[in-house]
Amino acid sequence: MRPYDALRSAQSTTELNVATGPGARASAHIDLAHEDRVPDAEFNRILWRALEGNAPYPTPRRLAQLEAARAR
């Protein structure tokens, strides 16, 4: 077995998001202490903007009941 060189992270592990960042005000009122108290649609949009920037939010995709039945 050969020794290896560990890779160092390029991102700081102690850096925090600033309180004035995008989505900070929008997420300030969300109760993250309990799982089911988070409004899913609103939280998903906040996360999308934080991760994807100004990329358009994806439209919902639905599967018709008939198509689901045919897929079985």
Buried (B, 14 or more C-beta within 10 A) or exposed (E): EEEEEEEEEEEEEEEEEEEEEBBEEEBEEEEEEEEEEBEEEEBEBBEBBBEEEEEEEEEEEEEEEEEEEEEE
